[in-house]
Amino acid sequence: MNPTRFSRRSFLSRAVKSSAAVGLLGAFDCHPRQSNGAAVRHFHLSTSIPPINNFPDLIPLARQAGVTDVWLGSFLYGRWFSTPKELRAAADRLEKQGLAVHIINVPLGHPGNALGVGEEAISSTPPRHWQNACTVDGKLYSGTSIHPPAVKENVRAMQALQAQRFDAVFLDDDFRVARYPGIIGGCFCDDCRDDFLKTHGYKKVEWEALIDSVHKRHPSAVLRAWVDYWCDKLWGMFTTLQSAAPKITLGNMIMYLGAEKAGIPLDKFRDVPFRVGELMFNDKSFDRLKGKTDELFSALFHRRFAKAELAYSETTAFPADQLSAKNMAAKLTISLIADVRNSMFMSGLKPFPLSHWDLLGPAMRKSARLHEKLAGHKPSGPFKHFWGWDSRLVGRDQPFSLFLASGIPFEVVEDIPADGWVFLSDKDARGVAEGRIAAKSQNLPVRRKASVSGKYFLPMEENLKDVFALKNRIIPELKDTPYVRGENPAVFAWYPTARAALLWNVDEEKLKQADNF
């Protein structure tokens, strides 16, 4: 590909002036990757029976926009929001309208009212006979903990749903043992402590070492054992639910940058439906440039494990009216770049404004057309997206992500390669400095606050000034690699095997003065 072939200005003159503006650049004389003419991209709606009944235009508008599957809220926090028979009756009505209907369960409980409902509708905490979890500091909270009888009652729920002929269930992203992103999870109550120590043959001194490691975020052997212990417990519950209802396909919704420290054994979820974790649920968070790049970073990380056809987005608005239609449409581009084949529109148990569908419909169709061209192809480039073991075990889930908007093409790597520039989080930088992470690269951009030293590290601030300074310094080394000229934030994904590139306008105001490639 000739890096000076395309005019960015001419593309932008045709693009919608919003953060959803995205377009392909390149000549497609190769055949799009499609299977037997089937659609590559699919669109889903997560809702529940009350909104369907209270907003009669919701389903017709969603169908007209391109939604083919509806997921209904079901067994939430140990209570039926809608009974299996009510769900079956609603599914029968929706199926007559040509929609496939599936189920979403919230199996453990969530640390907060994530459904956007009041106590009069459904309690936001599990029932009292479910045991609370305990933080490392001894504080009790509800949700994200596996204690009896949660598994048994979820088994009965799965069996009841199977009896009503449902074929697929997603476990919502409370199915983890960390309350929030960045937390080293697990329940530290006396019962869990004793079982952990017995399982590993540890003594009190190892427990004290574990608590110290959690507080200091040190990836010690005992902390790794603790993380593995909870990964085994979470995976054990998942497989128990699978076995209890074998006719149902069970999937897991992964939290933002969800990984092993949250009890999520990513490797084990490769062959089941897998929702990639997102976090920017309202305009305040997603309008920020770093909000967009952080969200893209998380989706790209999870796609290392999720199969494209089994991957789902978390295109969530929360509260339901706080994410604009243009930003919801922009999230479709994150799925496009990461080759996530299923977009799941979500907003708790309340619908987002129905007027959103006026913009979403055309955006969905455009994204689907572009996805046909890019499906199965991977972004390539000299900037490397890396999220290592230290981040997954003890990191605070604060990635160095702003390089994704540099206009330099990038690719996802599982290990640190010898070529390119590998952007490291603070914990991964320390992992390299202390020898836990092997690094062949001699170009490792890190944030100054990581406080690491070594000839391979390139300390900088995570801001556009420093990112563009690095970009301008390395441009002479790019040779035949295409890139976006100038200092205007844009996500530029290059697909050599498709002979194409994708340009996402992430800051429309600054892009108005765009240069050419």
TORBA-864534 format. One record per residue (C-alpha): residue number from 0; residue in three letters; chain; x, y, z. Coordinates in Angstrom, 1 decimal, always signed. Layout:
REM residues N
  nr rest kette   east  north     up
 NUM  ala     A      X      Y      Z
...
REM end
This chain:
REM residues 517
  nr rest kette   east  north     up
   0  met     A   +0.0   +0.0   +0.0
   1  asn     A   +1.3   +3.4   -0.9
   2  pro     A   +1.2   +5.6   +2.2
   3  thr     A   +0.5   +8.7   +0.2
   4  arg     A   -2.3   +7.2   -1.8
   5  phe     A   -5.3   +8.4   +0.0
   6  ser     A   -6.6  +11.9   +0.8
   7  arg     A   -7.7  +12.1   +4.4
   8  arg     A   -9.3  +15.5   +3.7
   9  ser     A  -11.5  +14.0   +0.9
  10  phe     A  -12.6  +11.2   +3.2
  11  leu     A  -13.6  +13.6   +5.9
  12  ser     A  -15.6  +15.8   +3.5
  13  arg     A  -17.8  +12.8   +2.9
  14  ala     A  -17.9  +11.7   +6.6
  15  val     A  -20.6  +12.5   +9.1
  16  lys     A  -19.2  +15.2  +11.4
  17  ser     A  -19.4  +13.2  +14.6
  18  ser     A  -17.2  +10.8  +16.6
  19  ala     A  -19.0   +8.0  +14.7
  20  ala     A  -17.4   +9.0  +11.5
  21  val     A  -15.4   +6.1  +10.1
  22  gly     A  -14.4   +4.9   +6.7
  23  leu     A  -12.4   +2.4   +4.7
  24  leu     A   -9.5   +3.5   +2.5
  25  gly     A   -8.2   +1.1   -0.2
  26  ala     A   -8.9   -0.9   -3.2
  27  phe     A  -10.9   -4.1   -2.6
  28  asp     A   -9.9   -6.3   -5.5
  29  cys     A   -9.8   -9.3   -3.0
  30  his     A  -13.0  -11.1   -2.1
  31  pro     A  -14.6  -10.2   +1.3
  32  arg     A  -14.5  -13.0   +3.8
  33  gln     A  -18.0  -14.3   +4.3
  34  ser     A  -19.3  -17.7   +4.9
  35  asn     A  -21.9  -19.0   +2.4
  36  gly     A  -23.3  -15.5   +2.0
  37  ala     A  -24.2  -15.2   +5.7
  38  ala     A  -24.1  -11.9   +7.4
  39  val     A  -20.8  -11.2   +9.2
  40  arg     A  -22.2   -8.7  +11.8
  41  his     A  -25.2   -9.3  +14.0
  42  phe     A  -27.1   -6.9  +16.2
  43  his     A  -28.7   -7.8  +19.5
  44  leu     A  -30.9   -6.0  +22.1
  45  ser     A  -30.8   -6.6  +25.8
  46  thr     A  -34.1   -5.7  +27.5
  47  ser     A  -36.8   -7.2  +29.6
  48  ile     A  -40.5   -7.8  +29.5
  49  pro     A  -41.7   -4.5  +31.2
  50  pro     A  -40.0   -2.2  +28.6
  51  ile     A  -41.4   -4.3  +25.8
  52  asn     A  -44.9   -3.9  +27.2
  53  asn     A  -44.5   -0.2  +28.2
  54  phe     A  -42.9   +0.9  +25.0
  55  pro     A  -44.7   -0.7  +22.1
  56  asp     A  -42.5   +1.0  +19.5
  57  leu     A  -39.3   -0.5  +21.0
  58  ile     A  -39.3   -3.8  +19.2
  59  pro     A  -40.5   -2.5  +15.8
  60  leu     A  -37.8   +0.2  +15.8
  61  ala     A  -35.1   -2.2  +16.8
  62  arg     A  -36.1   -4.7  +14.1
  63  gln     A  -36.2   -2.0  +11.5
  64  ala     A  -32.7   -0.9  +12.5
  65  gly     A  -31.4   -4.4  +12.1
  66  val     A  -31.7   -6.2  +15.4
  67  thr     A  -32.2   -9.9  +15.0
  68  asp     A  -31.9  -11.2  +18.5
  69  val     A  -33.4  -10.1  +21.8
  70  trp     A  -32.0  -11.1  +25.3
  71  leu     A  -34.5  -10.9  +28.2
  72  gly     A  -33.6  -10.2  +31.8
  73  ser     A  -34.5  -13.3  +33.8
  74  phe     A  -32.9  -14.7  +37.1
  75  leu     A  -31.3  -11.7  +38.8
  76  tyr     A  -29.5  -11.7  +42.1
  77  gly     A  -31.3  -14.9  +43.2
  78  arg     A  -34.8  -13.7  +42.3
  79  trp     A  -36.9  -14.1  +39.2
  80  phe     A  -37.4  -10.7  +37.5
  81  ser     A  -39.7  -12.5  +35.1
  82  thr     A  -40.7  -16.1  +35.7
  83  pro     A  -39.7  -18.8  +33.1
  84  lys     A  -43.4  -19.1  +32.0
  85  glu     A  -43.6  -15.3  +31.5
  86  leu     A  -40.4  -15.4  +29.6
  87  arg     A  -41.6  -18.2  +27.3
  88  ala     A  -44.8  -16.3  +26.6
  89  ala     A  -42.9  -13.1  +25.7
  90  ala     A  -40.4  -15.1  +23.6
  91  asp     A  -43.3  -16.7  +21.6
  92  arg     A  -44.6  -13.3  +20.7
  93  leu     A  -41.2  -12.0  +19.7
  94  glu     A  -40.4  -15.1  +17.7
  95  lys     A  -43.6  -14.6  +15.7
  96  gln     A  -42.1  -11.2  +14.7
  97  gly     A  -39.0  -13.0  +13.3
  98  leu     A  -36.7  -12.4  +16.3
  99  ala     A  -34.5  -15.0  +18.1
 100  val     A  -34.9  -14.8  +21.9
 101  his     A  -32.4  -15.6  +24.6
 102  ile     A  -31.8  -15.0  +28.3
 103  ile     A  -29.5  -12.9  +30.5
 104  asn     A  -29.0  -14.0  +34.1
 105  val     A  -27.3  -12.0  +36.9
 106  pro     A  -26.0  -15.0  +38.9
 107  leu     A  -24.2  -13.6  +41.9
 108  gly     A  -25.2  -10.0  +42.5
 109  his     A  -23.6   -6.6  +41.6
 110  pro     A  -21.9   -4.1  +44.0
 111  gly     A  -24.4   -1.4  +43.2
 112  asn     A  -27.7   -0.8  +41.4
 113  ala     A  -26.4   -1.6  +37.9
 114  leu     A  -29.9   -2.3  +36.6
 115  gly     A  -31.2   +1.2  +37.0
 116  val     A  -34.3   +0.1  +38.9
 117  gly     A  -35.9   +1.0  +42.2
 118  glu     A  -36.5   -1.2  +45.2
 119  glu     A  -40.1   -1.4  +44.2
 120  ala     A  -39.2   -3.2  +41.1
 121  ile     A  -36.4   -5.6  +42.3
 122  ser     A  -33.9   -5.5  +45.0
 123  ser     A  -30.4   -4.6  +43.8
 124  thr     A  -28.9   -7.1  +46.3
 125  pro     A  -29.1  -10.8  +46.6
 126  pro     A  -31.6  -12.4  +49.1
 127  arg     A  -30.6  -12.4  +52.8
 128  his     A  -29.9  -16.1  +52.9
 129  trp     A  -27.0  -15.6  +50.5
 130  gln     A  -23.8  -14.9  +52.3
 131  asn     A  -22.0  -11.5  +51.8
 132  ala     A  -18.5  -11.2  +50.6
 133  cys     A  -15.6   -9.8  +52.5
 134  thr     A  -12.9   -7.4  +51.3
 135  val     A   -9.2   -7.7  +52.1
 136  asp     A   -9.8   -5.0  +54.7
 137  gly     A  -12.6   -7.0  +56.4
 138  lys     A  -15.6   -5.0  +55.1
 139  leu     A  -18.7   -6.9  +54.0
 140  tyr     A  -20.5   -6.2  +50.7
 141  ser     A  -23.2   -8.0  +48.6
 142  gly     A  -22.5   -9.6  +45.2
 143  thr     A  -19.5  -11.0  +43.3
 144  ser     A  -18.9  -13.9  +45.7
 145  ile     A  -19.5  -17.6  +45.4
 146  his     A  -21.0  -19.0  +48.6
 147  pro     A  -23.7  -21.6  +49.1
 148  pro     A  -26.5  -21.7  +48.1
 149  ala     A  -25.8  -19.4  +45.1
 150  val     A  -24.6  -22.2  +42.8
 151  lys     A  -27.5  -24.5  +43.7
 152  glu     A  -30.1  -21.9  +43.1
 153  asn     A  -28.6  -20.8  +39.8
 154  val     A  -28.6  -24.5  +38.7
 155  arg     A  -32.3  -24.7  +39.4
 156  ala     A  -32.8  -21.5  +37.4
 157  met     A  -30.9  -22.8  +34.4
 158  gln     A  -32.9  -26.0  +34.5
 159  ala     A  -36.2  -24.1  +34.6
 160  leu     A  -35.1  -22.0  +31.6
 161  gln     A  -34.1  -25.2  +29.7
 162  ala     A  -37.5  -26.6  +30.4
 163  gln     A  -39.0  -23.6  +28.6
 164  arg     A  -36.9  -24.3  +25.5
 165  phe     A  -34.4  -21.4  +25.7
 166  asp     A  -31.3  -22.1  +23.8
 167  ala     A  -28.7  -19.5  +25.1
 168  val     A  -28.0  -17.7  +28.4
 169  phe     A  -25.5  -15.0  +29.1
 170  leu     A  -24.2  -14.5  +32.6
 171  asp     A  -24.0  -10.8  +33.2
 172  asp     A  -20.7   -9.3  +34.2
 173  asp     A  -21.2   -9.6  +37.9
 174  phe     A  -20.0  -13.2  +37.3
 175  arg     A  -16.6  -12.3  +38.7
 176  val     A  -15.1  -12.0  +42.2
 177  ala     A  -13.8   -8.4  +41.9
 178  arg     A  -16.2   -5.6  +42.8
 179  tyr     A  -14.8   -3.2  +40.2
 180  pro     A  -12.1   -3.0  +37.5
 181  gly     A   -8.6   -2.9  +38.9
 182  ile     A   -9.4   -4.7  +42.2
 183  ile     A   -7.6   -7.9  +43.2
 184  gly     A  -10.7  -10.0  +43.8
 185  gly     A  -11.8  -12.9  +46.0
 186  cys     A  -13.7  -13.2  +49.3
 187  phe     A  -11.4  -12.9  +52.3
 188  cys     A  -13.9  -14.2  +54.9
 189  asp     A  -12.9  -16.8  +57.4
 190  asp     A  -14.5  -19.7  +55.5
 191  cys     A  -12.7  -18.8  +52.3
 192  arg     A   -9.5  -18.2  +54.1
 193  asp     A   -9.6  -21.6  +55.7
 194  asp     A  -10.5  -23.4  +52.5
 195  phe     A   -7.7  -21.6  +50.6
 196  leu     A   -5.1  -22.5  +53.2
 197  lys     A   -6.3  -26.1  +53.3
 198  thr     A   -6.3  -26.5  +49.5
 199  his     A   -2.7  -25.4  +49.2
 200  gly     A   -1.4  -26.7  +52.5
 201  tyr     A   -0.5  -23.2  +53.6
 202  lys     A   -0.1  -21.9  +57.2
 203  lys     A   -1.0  -18.6  +58.8
 204  val     A   +2.2  -17.0  +57.6
 205  glu     A   +1.2  -17.5  +54.0
 206  trp     A   -2.1  -15.8  +54.6
 207  glu     A   -0.3  -12.9  +56.1
 208  ala     A   +2.0  -12.8  +53.1
 209  leu     A   -1.1  -12.9  +50.8
 210  ile     A   -2.7   -9.9  +52.5
 211  asp     A   +0.6   -8.0  +52.2
 212  ser     A   +0.9   -8.9  +48.5
 213  val     A   -2.7   -7.7  +47.8
 214  his     A   -2.1   -4.3  +49.6
 215  lys     A   +1.3   -3.8  +47.9
 216  arg     A   +0.1   -5.3  +44.6
 217  his     A   +3.1   -7.6  +44.4
 218  pro     A   +2.7  -10.6  +42.1
 219  ser     A   +4.0  -13.1  +44.6
 220  ala     A   +3.6  -16.8  +44.4
 221  val     A   +1.0  -16.9  +47.1
 222  leu     A   -1.0  -14.1  +45.3
 223  arg     A   -0.8  -16.1  +42.1
 224  ala     A   -2.1  -19.1  +44.0
 225  trp     A   -5.0  -17.0  +45.4
 226  val     A   -5.9  -15.8  +41.9
 227  asp     A   -5.8  -19.4  +40.5
 228  tyr     A   -8.0  -20.6  +43.4
 229  trp     A  -10.7  -18.1  +42.6
 230  cys     A  -10.4  -18.7  +38.8
 231  asp     A  -11.0  -22.4  +39.6
 232  lys     A  -14.1  -21.6  +41.7
 233  leu     A  -15.6  -19.3  +39.1
 234  trp     A  -14.9  -21.8  +36.2
 235  gly     A  -16.2  -24.6  +38.4
 236  met     A  -19.5  -22.7  +38.8
 237  phe     A  -19.7  -22.0  +35.1
 238  thr     A  -19.2  -25.7  +34.1
 239  thr     A  -21.7  -26.8  +36.8
 240  leu     A  -24.3  -24.5  +35.2
 241  gln     A  -23.4  -25.8  +31.7
 242  ser     A  -23.8  -29.4  +32.9
 243  ala     A  -27.1  -28.7  +34.6
 244  ala     A  -28.7  -27.4  +31.3
 245  pro     A  -26.8  -29.0  +28.5
 246  lys     A  -29.2  -27.9  +25.8
 247  ile     A  -28.4  -24.2  +26.6
 248  thr     A  -25.3  -22.5  +25.3
 249  leu     A  -23.9  -20.5  +28.2
 250  gly     A  -21.8  -17.4  +27.8
 251  asn     A  -20.0  -15.0  +30.0
 252  met     A  -20.0  -11.2  +29.9
 253  ile     A  -16.5  -10.1  +30.9
 254  met     A  -16.0   -6.9  +32.8
 255  tyr     A  -13.8   -4.0  +31.5
 256  leu     A  -10.2   -5.4  +31.2
 257  gly     A  -11.6   -8.4  +33.1
 258  ala     A   -8.8  -11.0  +33.8
 259  glu     A   -7.5  -13.4  +36.3
 260  lys     A   -7.3  -11.1  +39.2
 261  ala     A  -11.1  -10.8  +39.0
 262  gly     A  -11.4  -14.6  +39.0
 263  ile     A  -11.9  -14.8  +35.2
 264  pro     A   -9.7  -17.5  +33.6
 265  leu     A   -9.7  -16.0  +30.1
 266  asp     A   -8.1  -19.0  +28.4
 267  lys     A  -11.0  -21.2  +29.5
 268  phe     A  -13.7  -19.0  +27.9
 269  arg     A  -12.4  -19.2  +24.4
 270  asp     A  -15.1  -21.6  +23.1
 271  val     A  -18.2  -20.0  +24.6
 272  pro     A  -20.0  -16.7  +23.9
 273  phe     A  -17.8  -14.0  +25.2
 274  arg     A  -18.7  -10.3  +25.7
 275  val     A  -15.7   -8.1  +25.6
 276  gly     A  -15.4   -5.7  +28.5
 277  glu     A  -16.3   -2.0  +28.1
 278  leu     A  -16.6   +0.8  +30.7
 279  met     A  -17.6   +4.1  +29.1
 280  phe     A  -21.3   +4.0  +29.5
 281  asn     A  -22.2   +7.7  +29.3
 282  asp     A  -21.2  +10.8  +27.3
 283  lys     A  -19.1  +12.2  +30.1
 284  ser     A  -16.7   +9.2  +30.0
 285  phe     A  -16.9   +8.3  +26.3
 286  asp     A  -16.5  +11.9  +25.0
 287  arg     A  -13.0  +11.9  +26.3
 288  leu     A  -10.4  +10.8  +23.8
 289  lys     A   -8.8   +8.5  +26.4
 290  gly     A  -12.3   +7.1  +27.2
 291  lys     A  -12.5   +5.9  +23.5
 292  thr     A   -8.9   +4.5  +23.4
 293  asp     A   -9.3   +2.8  +26.8
 294  glu     A  -12.5   +1.1  +25.6
 295  leu     A  -10.8   +0.0  +22.3
 296  phe     A   -7.8   -1.2  +24.3
 297  ser     A  -10.1   -3.5  +26.4
 298  ala     A  -11.9   -4.9  +23.4
 299  leu     A   -8.6   -5.6  +21.6
 300  phe     A   -7.2   -7.3  +24.7
 301  his     A  -10.2   -9.6  +25.1
 302  arg     A  -10.2  -10.5  +21.4
 303  arg     A   -7.0  -12.3  +22.1
 304  phe     A   -9.2  -14.9  +23.8
 305  ala     A  -12.7  -14.6  +22.2
 306  lys     A  -13.4  -16.1  +18.9
 307  ala     A  -14.7  -13.4  +16.5
 308  glu     A  -18.0  -15.2  +15.8
 309  leu     A  -18.6  -15.7  +19.5
 310  ala     A  -17.5  -12.2  +20.5
 311  tyr     A  -20.1   -9.7  +21.7
 312  ser     A  -19.8   -6.0  +22.4
 313  glu     A  -21.1   -4.3  +25.6
 314  thr     A  -22.7   -1.3  +23.8
 315  thr     A  -24.2   -0.1  +27.1
 316  ala     A  -25.9   +3.2  +28.0
 317  phe     A  -26.1   +3.7  +31.8
 318  pro     A  -28.1   +5.5  +33.0
 319  ala     A  -30.2   +4.7  +30.0
 320  asp     A  -30.5   +8.3  +28.8
 321  gln     A  -26.9   +9.3  +29.4
 322  leu     A  -25.2   +8.0  +26.3
 323  ser     A  -26.0   +9.9  +23.1
 324  ala     A  -27.0   +8.2  +19.9
 325  lys     A  -23.8   +9.4  +18.2
 326  asn     A  -21.6   +7.9  +20.9
 327  met     A  -23.5   +4.7  +20.8
 328  ala     A  -23.0   +4.5  +17.1
 329  ala     A  -19.3   +5.3  +17.7
 330  lys     A  -19.0   +2.2  +19.8
 331  leu     A  -19.9   +0.1  +16.7
 332  thr     A  -16.5   +1.1  +15.3
 333  ile     A  -14.8   -0.4  +18.3
 334  ser     A  -16.4   -3.7  +17.5
 335  leu     A  -15.5   -3.2  +13.9
 336  ile     A  -11.8   -2.6  +14.6
 337  ala     A  -11.6   -5.5  +17.1
 338  asp     A  -13.6   -7.8  +14.7
 339  val     A  -16.3   -8.4  +17.3
 340  arg     A  -19.1   -9.9  +15.2
 341  asn     A  -22.0   -9.3  +17.6
 342  ser     A  -23.2   -5.9  +18.9
 343  met     A  -25.2   -6.1  +22.1
 344  phe     A  -27.2   -2.9  +22.8
 345  met     A  -27.8   -2.6  +26.6
 346  ser     A  -29.2   -0.2  +29.1
 347  gly     A  -30.0   -2.0  +32.3
 348  leu     A  -33.8   -2.7  +32.6
 349  lys     A  -34.8   +0.6  +31.1
 350  pro     A  -34.6   +1.3  +27.3
 351  phe     A  -32.4   +4.1  +26.0
 352  pro     A  -34.3   +6.8  +24.2
 353  leu     A  -36.2   +5.4  +21.3
 354  ser     A  -35.1   +8.3  +19.1
 355  his     A  -31.6   +6.8  +19.1
 356  trp     A  -32.7   +4.2  +16.6
 357  asp     A  -33.1   +6.9  +13.9
 358  leu     A  -29.3   +7.3  +13.9
 359  leu     A  -28.4   +3.8  +14.9
 360  gly     A  -30.1   +2.1  +12.0
 361  pro     A  -28.0   +3.7   +9.3
 362  ala     A  -24.8   +3.4  +11.5
 363  met     A  -25.5   -0.3  +12.0
 364  arg     A  -25.9   -0.9   +8.3
 365  lys     A  -22.7   +1.0   +7.5
 366  ser     A  -20.7   -0.8  +10.1
 367  ala     A  -22.0   -4.2   +8.8
 368  arg     A  -21.0   -3.3   +5.3
 369  leu     A  -17.5   -2.4   +6.4
 370  his     A  -17.2   -5.5   +8.6
 371  glu     A  -17.8   -7.7   +5.5
 372  lys     A  -14.6   -6.3   +4.1
 373  leu     A  -12.5   -6.6   +7.3
 374  ala     A  -13.8   -9.8   +9.0
 375  gly     A  -11.0  -12.2   +9.6
 376  his     A   -8.3   -9.6   +9.0
 377  lys     A   -6.1   -8.3  +11.8
 378  pro     A   -4.7   -4.8  +12.2
 379  ser     A   -1.0   -4.6  +11.7
 380  gly     A   +1.5   -1.9  +12.5
 381  pro     A   +4.7   -0.8  +14.3
 382  phe     A   +2.8   +0.3  +17.5
 383  lys     A   +2.1   -2.7  +19.7
 384  his     A   -0.9   -3.3  +22.0
 385  phe     A   +0.3   -5.4  +24.9
 386  trp     A   -1.4   -6.3  +28.2
 387  gly     A   +0.8   -8.6  +30.2
 388  trp     A   +0.6  -10.9  +33.2
 389  asp     A   +1.5   -8.2  +35.8
 390  ser     A   -1.4   -6.1  +34.6
 391  arg     A   -3.7   -9.1  +34.7
 392  leu     A   -2.6  -10.1  +38.2
 393  val     A   -2.0   -6.9  +40.1
 394  gly     A   -2.6   -3.9  +37.8
 395  arg     A   -5.1   -1.2  +38.3
 396  asp     A   -6.6   -1.5  +34.8
 397  gln     A   -5.2   +1.8  +33.6
 398  pro     A   -3.7   +1.0  +30.2
 399  phe     A   -1.3   +3.2  +28.3
 400  ser     A   -3.9   +3.4  +25.4
 401  leu     A   -3.6   +6.9  +23.9
 402  phe     A   -1.1   +5.7  +21.3
 403  leu     A   -4.2   +4.1  +19.5
 404  ala     A   -5.2   +7.6  +18.5
 405  ser     A   -1.8   +8.6  +17.1
 406  gly     A   -2.5   +7.9  +13.5
 407  ile     A   +0.2   +5.2  +13.5
 408  pro     A   -1.1   +1.7  +12.7
 409  phe     A   -1.0   -0.8  +15.5
 410  glu     A   -1.3   -4.5  +16.2
 411  val     A   -2.1   -6.7  +19.2
 412  val     A   +0.7   -8.9  +20.6
 413  glu     A   +0.6  -11.5  +23.3
 414  asp     A   +4.4  -11.2  +24.1
 415  ile     A   +6.8   -8.4  +23.7
 416  pro     A   +8.3   -8.7  +20.2
 417  ala     A  +11.7   -7.5  +19.0
 418  asp     A  +10.3   -5.0  +16.5
 419  gly     A   +8.2   -1.9  +16.9
 420  trp     A   +7.2   +0.2  +19.9
 421  val     A   +5.5   -1.6  +22.7
 422  phe     A   +3.5   +0.6  +25.1
 423  leu     A   +3.5   -0.7  +28.6
 424  ser     A   +1.2   -0.1  +31.6
 425  asp     A   +2.9   +0.8  +34.8
 426  lys     A   +2.8   -2.7  +36.3
 427  asp     A   +4.0   -4.4  +33.1
 428  ala     A   +6.8   -1.9  +32.9
 429  arg     A   +7.9   -2.9  +36.4
 430  gly     A   +7.5   -6.6  +35.4
 431  val     A  +10.0   -6.0  +32.6
 432  ala     A  +12.3   -4.1  +34.8
 433  glu     A  +12.3   -6.8  +37.5
 434  gly     A  +12.6   -9.7  +35.0
 435  arg     A   +9.2  -11.2  +35.3
 436  ile     A   +8.2  -10.3  +31.7
 437  ala     A  +10.6  -11.1  +28.8
 438  ala     A  +11.2   -8.2  +26.5
 439  lys     A  +13.0   -8.4  +23.2
 440  ser     A  +12.1   -4.9  +22.1
 441  gln     A  +14.5   -2.0  +22.6
 442  asn     A  +11.6   +0.5  +22.3
 443  leu     A   +9.3   +0.4  +25.3
 444  pro     A   +7.3   +3.6  +25.9
 445  val     A   +6.3   +3.8  +29.5
 446  arg     A   +4.7   +6.5  +31.7
 447  arg     A   +7.1   +8.4  +33.8
 448  lys     A   +5.2   +7.6  +36.9
 449  ala     A   +6.0   +3.9  +36.4
 450  ser     A   +9.4   +4.8  +37.9
 451  val     A  +11.4   +2.3  +35.9
 452  ser     A  +14.9   +2.7  +34.5
 453  gly     A  +16.8   +0.9  +31.7
 454  lys     A  +18.1   +1.6  +28.3
 455  tyr     A  +15.0   +0.0  +26.6
 456  phe     A  +12.4   +2.3  +28.3
 457  leu     A  +11.2   +5.5  +26.7
 458  pro     A   +9.7   +7.5  +29.6
 459  met     A   +6.9   +9.9  +28.6
 460  glu     A   +3.6  +11.3  +29.7
 461  glu     A   +0.4   +9.8  +28.4
 462  asn     A   -0.8  +12.9  +26.6
 463  leu     A   -1.1  +13.9  +22.9
 464  lys     A   +2.0  +16.2  +23.1
 465  asp     A   +4.3  +13.3  +24.0
 466  val     A   +2.6  +10.7  +21.8
 467  phe     A   +2.9  +13.0  +18.8
 468  ala     A   +6.5  +13.8  +19.7
 469  leu     A   +7.3  +10.1  +19.6
 470  lys     A   +5.4   +9.7  +16.4
 471  asn     A   +7.3  +12.5  +14.6
 472  arg     A  +10.6  +11.0  +15.9
 473  ile     A   +9.9   +7.6  +14.5
 474  ile     A   +8.3   +8.5  +11.2
 475  pro     A  +11.6   +8.2   +9.2
 476  glu     A  +11.8   +4.6  +10.3
 477  leu     A   +8.3   +3.6   +9.0
 478  lys     A   +9.4   +3.0   +5.4
 479  asp     A   +6.4   +1.6   +3.5
 480  thr     A   +4.0   +1.7   +6.5
 481  pro     A   +1.1   +4.1   +6.0
 482  tyr     A   +0.3   +6.6   +8.7
 483  val     A   -1.7   +9.8   +9.2
 484  arg     A   +0.3  +12.9   +8.9
 485  gly     A   +0.0  +15.7  +11.3
 486  glu     A   -0.9  +16.0  +14.9
 487  asn     A   -4.6  +15.2  +14.8
 488  pro     A   -6.0  +12.4  +16.9
 489  ala     A   -7.3   +9.5  +14.7
 490  val     A   -7.4   +5.8  +15.1
 491  phe     A   -5.8   +4.3  +12.0
 492  ala     A   -6.2   +0.5  +11.6
 493  trp     A   -4.2   -1.0   +8.7
 494  tyr     A   -5.1   -4.4   +7.3
 495  pro     A   -2.5   -5.4   +4.8
 496  thr     A   -4.2   -8.8   +4.0
 497  ala     A   -7.3   -6.9   +3.0
 498  arg     A   -5.3   -4.2   +1.2
 499  ala     A   -7.2   -1.6   +3.2
 500  ala     A   -7.1   +0.7   +6.1
 501  leu     A   -9.8   +2.0   +8.4
 502  leu     A   -9.8   +5.6   +9.7
 503  trp     A  -11.9   +6.5  +12.8
 504  asn     A  -12.4  +10.2  +13.5
 505  val     A  -12.1  +10.4  +17.3
 506  asp     A  -11.9  +14.2  +17.6
 507  glu     A  -14.0  +15.9  +15.0
 508  glu     A  -13.0  +19.4  +15.9
 509  lys     A   -9.3  +18.9  +15.5
 510  leu     A   -9.8  +16.7  +12.4
 511  lys     A  -11.4  +19.6  +10.5
 512  gln     A   -7.9  +20.8   +9.6
 513  ala     A   -6.6  +17.4   +8.7
 514  asp     A   -3.6  +16.9   +6.5
 515  asn     A   -3.2  +14.2   +3.8
 516  phe     A   -1.5  +10.9   +4.5
REM end
